[in-house]
């Protein structure tokens, strides 16, 4: 390639890894990784990536790529080969030619790498620095540019050494593999021990040496939350025998001895700094309250909590006189939550809201120096599931924050469940990622069994199926591979999807209209819309411009029957009930159908039968107890109930294509996620069980011969942060 102005990432300067966003490119090993996991990428697409990274921010012509990838004596269809290789590279990066984050097409010239890049050796805890292209380089000749580049690199190394002592240091404390996540972890008061729990039990690890021993807890059940007592010899553990049974709090010695149950119907307990009191959570989802009791389990009483509250995180102040907590309230749909961080006295009377943002997540720690550490979701084009830790100072009275928040972590994954050592020098948190993928399976034996699952979406982003094309050959699904959720179509024999709907707002739901001529899809509210209206759009399958069908706040679901039926139904949250309407998918005209009120109206999920005659309804999976399905007649309003014996916790339900059964995601008595085929008499046939991955809904193809299912692979480990 010819000489260039600007900073070039030469081979000598990239011994190790180049990082950009959540990706790492190891030029020596020829590997691309995302969040530490290897992504399959053929040799030629990786070579293109390497060339683009060498000249990040600059145009690399197609001719230059041809000279690098195809020698002069190689006879190939270069145009087709290059186009195919760039497309495979974009697929691996979850990138889009129409809305590029990494690889931009420069018309009639070539390609340019857009994202900031960093040089580093790779691996957990390693420091990297961003490459900066000096603005003066374009003014000087090649010789002067080379000298200036050398000076930049020398200065970087010197500066890197001089500030290393004050840099944040992260290192991973646990090494659980994918699909065996660390569920909870807590650093001991002296910072020397880590107590953590996963699916197999509870463990104690020496922070300095990594030596690990199991903590014996007799009896059935699992532990999903741990917190230390100040004596450093006991942990407070939340345990439950099954998902449908109420949890309880236990005092467990890390050195052996019989554990002691402190209280039933309680979870996520936090011990006060002096060890005398415990705050904890009581109640089901959207009915959660903060309670306090003595460390012995006596004198339990409610502090705070209102109907609709979900307590996402909870912590004591360093002096034990106040508490801080993150609470979310879903009033206008599951994707539109009011999330706030509060500080309160122990009596629950002196209450201050110090931060409110839908990006707040479930991590909270209060350092001895007065800093409050919390988790905040990243903005697009990052994934909506990417979060990082921030710190903000709290005044001496512990009532309000002051100063500018400081970012503590980076990276494209979730950081949750933070806690801190007594001296405030060691912060432990869980760092994890979940990647729901779309799978296709053949329905066999009249719905009695499924064939092998075939993965459709090969990227590491979040993907959710919603419908099929009318011919049953392609799945229509949403994916956040571009940062926000966009709508895609992919044939079962196609290696990569086609983009259907892009834009700045997320697509949250998609269905076919009744005659299968168009896709109906819902889009998140425009940020400028004070009424927070969800837009229901129509996109003709034959092509054309999307049209607005209707706009309304709180829409959480909609479905249409299939021809010859014409009925379409939508539901919306109003703050006090769930309202159902029939609507015209062309004009947007809607008419009231029914409503659900009462204390658990917001927990209802539903699906419309293919002939449009019946709504099947169930409570969402977070509600314990026996599973049941209500069948509501759209025409007459009558209803009956199906009881699913030996099953609980319905997560989703969708009618089978023939309307004679329902595909249901529920939990077995031992908590195993299971896909059931339920007939209209309530008889349930298990067809798929998933002991490790998360299992979602199942969408039948129009002919009923296939299902599109999402399953989520996940990883989570405990990390230690120092120097913050």
N, C-alpha and C positions, 0 to 999 in steps of 0.2 A: 504494500500500500504506500501511497505517496506521503511526503512530509505534511504534517498538519500543524496549525497553530492551536493553542489551548493545551490543557493538561491531559496527558495520556496515561492510562493505567497500564504500564508496561509489565512484561512477564516478571521482571525482577522485583517489581513493587507489589506483586500479588501473590507472593509465596504464602499460601494458606487459603483464606476465604475472602470473597467480596460479598458484603451483605447489602440488601436493599429491601426496605419494608420488612416483611416477615420471612423473606427468602435469603438463602445463602448459596452462593455458587463457588464450589471448590474447583478451581481451574486445573489443578494438578490431578485430582482424582476423577475429574469429568462428571461431578455429581451436583445435582440441584436438590436443595432441601428446603422444607418449610417447617418452621418451629422444630427443627432438629430431625424431622422425618424425611426420608429420601423420597423424591418424586421421580417416577419413571419418565425418562426423556431420552430420545434417540440421539445418536452422535451428532448428526448434522444440525438439528435444532440447538443442541448445546453449543456447538461451534459458533453458530450465529450469535447466541447470547454472549459468548466470550468476546467476540469482536465488538459487539455493541457496548459491552461494559468497558472495553479498552478505550473507547471513544465516547463515553457517556456524555450526553448533552449535545453531541455533534451528529451531523448527517453522515451516515455510511451508505455509499451508493450501492446499487444492485451489482454494478460491475466489480466493485471492490470485493463484495461478498462472493461473487463468482470466482474471482482470482484466488481467494483464500480457500474456498470449499471445493471447487472443481478444477483440478489441474488442466493445463491447456490441451493435453492429449486425451481428455475424458470426453466422451461423446454422450450427452444426455439431453433431455428436454429441460434446459436450465430454468426457463420461466416457470414451468409447472413444478419443478423440483424445489425451487426457492419459495414459491408461494405456499406449497404444502409444508415445508419445513418451518416457515414463519408461523403458519396456522397452528402447527403442533406446539411450537414454543408458546404462543399465546394461550393455548388450551392448558398447558402445564402451569402457566402463571395465573390462570383465571382472568386473563386480560381480554379486552374487546377492541377490535379495530375501529369501531364507531366511537367508543368512549375510552381511549387508551389511558392506562395508568403507568405502563412500563414501555411498551414498544409502539412508537408512533410511525405511521406510514406517511412519508413526505411525497406527495404526488409527483410522479414521473422522475423521481430522483432516487429514493431509497428509504432508509429507516433511521430512527433516532431513539436512543434510550432516554426516557424522561425522568425517572425517579432519582432522588439523591442516593449515592452509594457510599459505602464505608469500607475501609480496609481493616482486616483483623485476622488473627490466627484461628478464630472460631472456637466453639466449645463454651460450656457454661462458665460464666464468671469472667470471660475474657473481655478486655476493653477494646473498643474500636474507635476510629476517628473518621469524621466525614471528609471526603475529598472535596476540596474547593478549587475551582478553576480560576486563577487570578485574572482579573479583568484587564491587566496591562499586557498580557501575552500577545494579544492580536496586534499590538503596535510594534513589536520588536521582531528581529530576524530569528531564524532557527537557532543560530549559535547562542544568542543572548537568551532565548527562551530556554535552552537546555541548562544554562547556568542558573537561571531563575528557578527552574524546576528543582535543580539540585539543592538550591538554598531553601526552598520550601520544605523539601523532605528532611534536610538536616534540622531545620527549625522545628519541624513536627516532632522528630525523635527527641530533641532536647526538651521541648515543652512537655512531651508525654512523660518523660522521666521526672520533671520538676513538679508536676501536679499529681503524680500517681498516688502520693500519700493521702491526698484529700478526696480522691475519687470514691464514689459509691462502689462497694464490692458486693456482688451477688454470687452465691454458689448453691448448688443443688444438694439437699440433704438426703433425699430418698431417690430410689431408682426403680420405681414400680413400672412395669411394662404397660403398653397400650391395653385398654379394656380391663385393667386391674388398678383403678385409680386410688390414690390416697384420698380418703373422704374427709379427714380432719387431722390437724396437727397443731401442737402447742409447744412452745419453748418453755423450759423450766425457769423459775424465778432467777436462779443463778446463771442461766444461759448455757449450762453445760449438757443438758439432756433434752431430747426431743421425744415427746409422746405422740404417737400417731396411730391412726386406724385405717384399715382398708377392708375389703370384703372378707378377708380370711381371719381377721382378728385385730387385736390391739398390741402395740409394740413399743419398746423403749430403746432409743438409740443414743449412744455417746456422740455428741456433736464433734468433738475433736478427733476421735478415732474411727467413727462409723460402726463400732461394735453394736450389734442389735440383739435384743432378747424379746421373746413374747411376754406379754403381761397376761397372766392366767385369769380368766373370768369364767367361772363354771356356768353351766346351763345353756339353753338355746338362745338364739337371738344374735343381734349384731350391734356394734357400737358405731355411731355416726357423728359424735361430737365429743371432744375432750378439752378440758381446761384444768390448769394446775391449782392446787391449794398452795398458799404461801410457804408451808413447811417443806415443800420440795420432795415429799415422800408419797403424796397422794394426788390422784387426779379425779376430777369430777367428770363422769362419763354419762352421756345419754345413750340408753339402750332400748331396743324394741325387739320383741320376739318375731313379729311379722309386720308387713306394711299396714295391715288392718287393725293391729292392736295398738293401744295407746303407749307412748314412750314413758320411760321413768328415768330418774336421776340416781346415780350410784356413786358412792365414795369407794375408790379402788386404790389399794396400795401398790406402788410400782415395784416393791421388793417382796411381794408375796403376802399371803393372808387372805381371809375371806372378805369379799367385797360386801358393802352394806348399802341396801337400798334406802334412799332418803325420802323420796316422794314419788307417787305415781301420777300419770297424766301431766308430765312436765318434760321439757326438752331445752337444749342449748343453754345450760346453766353457766353462769360466770361468777367466780368467787371474788369477794371484795378484797382489796389490798391487805387488810388486816386479818382476813380469814374468818370473820365473824358472821358474814351475811352472804347470801346467794341470790342473784337475780336470775330469772328464767322466763321461758315462754310457755304459755298455755293456750290451748284452743286449736281448732282446725283452720285450714286455709281460709283467709278472709274473715276469720273470727279470732284473731290472735291478740293476746294480752300480755303485758309485762307484769310479772309477780315478783315478790320478795319473800324470803324466809330466812330463818337462822341457819347456820351451817350444819346444824343437827337435823334439819328437815322440819322443824317446828315453827309455829306461828306464821304460816303462809298466808299472804294477803295480796290482793291486786293493787298495782300502782297505776297503770295506764292501759288504755286500749278501748277502741270503739268498733262497732260492727263495720266490716269492710277493711280493717287493718291487717296488713301482713308485715311482721317484724323481720326485716332482712338482716340486721346486724345489731349487736348490743355490747356495751362496754362500760366499765366503771371509770370514773375520774381517778387520777393518781392518789388523791386524798380520801377517796371513798365517800365523798359527800354528795356527788352528783352522778348521773348516768348520761350517756349519749346513745342514741339509737337511730337507725335508718328504718323508715316505715314507708310502704307503698300502698296506694289505694287505687283500685281499678274501678272507675266510675263510668267511663264511656268506651269500654271495650278492653280486651286483654292487651292490645298494643298501644294503649293510651293511658299510662299510669301517672299519677301524681306521686313523686318520690321525694321525700324530704329527710334531712338530718336535723334532729332535735337534741337539745340539752335540757335536762330536767333535774330538779332536786328529787330526793328519794320519796317524798310524799306525792310527787306528781303535780304539784301546785304551781311552782315557779318554772314555767315552760318557755323555751326560746327556740324558734326555728332559725337555724344558722345557715342552712343551705337547702335549696330546692332545685332539683334538676332530674329529668327523666333518665339521665345518664348515670345517676348514682347506683352503685352495686353493693354486694354483700361483703364488705370488708370494713372493719373499724377497729382502731387501736388508739389508746391515749397515752402518750409518752410522758415521763416524769417532768420533762422541761416544758410541758403545756401544749405541745403540738398534738393535734388531732389528725390521725391518718385514716384516709378513706379511699375508696376505689371509684373511678370514674370511667365511663365508656368513652371510646375514641370516636371522633367525628368521621364521616365519610371523607375519602373513599375507603377508609378502613372498615373492616367487618364490624357489624353492630355488636358482635360478641367479644371484641377486643377491649380489654380494660387495663388501666394502669393505676398505680398507687400515687396519691398526692398527700401533702401535709400542709396544714394551716394552723396558725397559732390561736390559742384561746386565751382570753384575758384572765387576770389573776382571780377573778370571782368565778370563773368557769361558766360564764353566761353567754358570751358572744365571741366571734372570731375577729381577728384583725390582721392586717398585712396581706401580702400577695401569696396565694397558694404556691407550693413548690412541688414540681414533679419528682417522684422518687424512682420510678421504673419506666422502662420502655419495652416495646415488643408487641407482636401481634397475637396475644393470647389473653386469657382471663386471669386476673389476680384477685383472689377472694380469701376470706377467713383469716384475716391478719391478727397477730398477737405479738406481744413485746416482752422482753426480759425486764426484771425489776429495775435494773440500772439504766434502761432505755437505750442500750447499745446494740441490741440484737433484735431484729424484727423478722418473724417467720410468717410466711404466707403460702397459700396454695397457688400454684401456677399450672393452668391446664387448658386444654383445647378439646372441643367436641366437633366432630365432622359428620353430620347427618348426610347420608348418601342415598340415592334412589336405586332401588333394586327391582327387577322384574322377575316374576315367577309364573309358571304355567299352572293353571288350576286343573287338578286331576280328580277323577272319581266323583263327579257331581258335587264338588266342593269338600270332599272328605280329606283331601291331602293336596300338598303343593309340590311341584317339581323343584329342582335346585334353584337357588337365587342367583341371578345374573346381575352384576353391578352395571348400572347405566352411567352414572356420573362418576368419573375417575378423578376429579379434582379434590382438593382437601378443604373446600369451603362447605357452607351449609346449603343443602338442597332439599326441597320438599315437593312431592308430586301432588297435583290437584285434579288433573283430568287427562283424557286421551284425545287424540284426533279421532274423527268419526270412523275412519277405516281401521282403528285399533292398532296401527303400526307405529305410532309415535306417542311419547309421553310429554305432557305439558307441565312444566314445573318451575318453581321459583328458585333462584340461587343468588347468594351475595358475593359471587366471585368478582364482581365489579365494585364491591364496597357496600352498596345498598342492594336490596333484593330486586332483581330484574326477572322478566318472564322469558323462558326458553322453551324450545321444542327440540326433541331428540328422538330419532328412530331407534328401535331396539338393536339394530345392526349398524348403527352410525357411531363413529368413534368420538365425535364432539357435537355439542348442541348448536342450534341456530338461535340467535337472539330475536325475540318477538317484540318485546317492549323494554326500552331503557328508561332513562330519565333520572332526575335528582331525588324523587320520592320513591319509596319502596312499594313494590307490588305485594300485597298481603294475602291475596286469594284469587283463584281463577276457576271458572267453570264454563261448560258449553251452554249455549242457549237451547231452547227446546227443540228447534229443528236442526241443530248442530251446524248452523251456517256461520256462527260467530263465537268468539271467545268473550265471555264477560269476565272482567277482572276489576279488583278493587285496589285503589291507590291511597297511600297515606295522605293525610291532610296537607295542603300547602302551608308552609310556615307562616305565610302572611294572612291566612284565613283565621280570623279570631273566633269563628264558630266551630273550628276544628272538624270540618265536614270531610267525610270520606267520599271519594269520587268513584262511582261505579261506571266503568267504561265498557264499550263494545268494540271489538276488533274483528272485521270480517276475515274468515279463513281464506277467502279468495284474494285477499290483499286490499289495501286501502288505508285511509287515515282513521285512527281511533276516534270514536264519538262518545260524548258524555251521555249516559243514560239517566242518571240522577245523582244528586249529592245530598248527604245527610250525615249528621253526627252520630257516632256510636254504632255504626253497622259492624256486626261481628261475624255474620255468616249469610250466604245466599246460595240457592240451588234452583235448578230448573228441572222439570220433568222431561221426558222424551216423547217426540212425536209418536202417536197422534195427540197426546196431551199437550197442553200449552201453558200450564200453570208454572209460575216461578214464585218462590218465597224468599223473603229476607227477614232477618231479625236484627234488632238494634237495642243497645243499652240506653236507658233513660236516666239512670241514677237510682231509681227505686223499683224498677221492674224490667223484664225482657219482653219487648213487644214484637209481634210477628205481623207481617204484611204480605199479601200477594202483590206482584208488580208486573207491569208490561215491560218486557226487555227491549222494546223498540222506543216507546214513548216515555218510559219512566214513571207512568202513572201507577200509584200504589193505593191499596185498600186494606184497612185493618182486618186481621184474621183472628188472632187470639193474643193472650198475654200470660206471662208467668210472674206471679208475685209471691210474697212470703219471704222468710228469712234466707232462703238459698236460691233465689231467682237467678243470681249471677253465675251459678255453677252449672247451668244447663248447656249441654251440647246436643246437636240434632242433625238429622239427615232426611231428605225428601225421597220418597219411593219413586221408581222410574215412571210409574203411571200417574204420579201426582196426587194420589188419593190419601197418603198417610205420611205423617211426620213421626219418625222414631226419635225419642228423646232420652237422654240419660244425664246423670250428674257427672261432672268431671272427676278425673281419677284421684284428685287430692282428698276427696271425701271418703272416709273409711266406712265400712259396713258392707252388707250383701249387695251385689250388683242387681240392678233392675232396669228395664227399658219400658218406657211409656209409648204406646202406639196411639196417636191422635189422628182422628179422621178430619181431613181438610174440609170436606163437604158438610158433614153433619155435626162435627164437634165432639162426637163420642170418643171414648178412650178405654183402653185396657192395658194391663201391665204384664210384662214377661219377667219372671224371676229366674236368674241364672244361679242355680244351686252350685255351691262350692267355688264360686268366683266372686271377686270383689274389684273395686277400683277401676271402673271403665275409663280408659283414656281416650278412645275415639270410637266412632261407629259410622259405617257407610253401607248403604243398601247394595246387595248383589245385583248384577245386571238384569237378572230375570225377576227381581222383586219378590222372590220366595224365601229369602234369608238375608241376614245382615252380617257383615264383617265387623267384628268387635275386637278391640284391644283391651284385655283385662288381666288381672293378676290371679295367679293360682294361690291356694292356701299357704304356700311357702314363699310367696312373693315373686314367683317367676313370671315375667312378662310373656303373655301368650296371645297369639292371634286365633280367634274363634270364628267358626261359622255357626251362627245361631238361627235356627228355623223359627217360624212364627208361632211355635208352641213353647219356645224357651229352651229347647234342647240344644246344647252347645257342643260342638265338635272342635277339639284343639287341632290346628293344622300347622302351627309354627310356634316354637318356644325359643326364647333368647335369654340364656343365663348371664351373658356378659354385656352385650351391646344394648343401647336404648332402642326400643321398638316403637314405631309410630303407626300411623294409619295405613289402610290398604285401599287403593282405588281400583275398581274393576274396569277392564276394557269394555267397550260397548257390547261386544259379543260374549263377554263373561269368561273368555278363555285364559285371560292373564290378569295378574294383579301388579300394580305399581306400589311398592312398599318403601318406606324409609326406615333405615336403621342407622344408629349413631355410634361410631367408634369414638372412644374418649380416652384421654390420658390426663393424669394429674399427679403432681409431686410437690413435696415441701421444699421451699427455697429459703435461704437465709440472706438477709440484707444487713450490711454493716456500713459504718461511715456516713450515715444519713443525718 
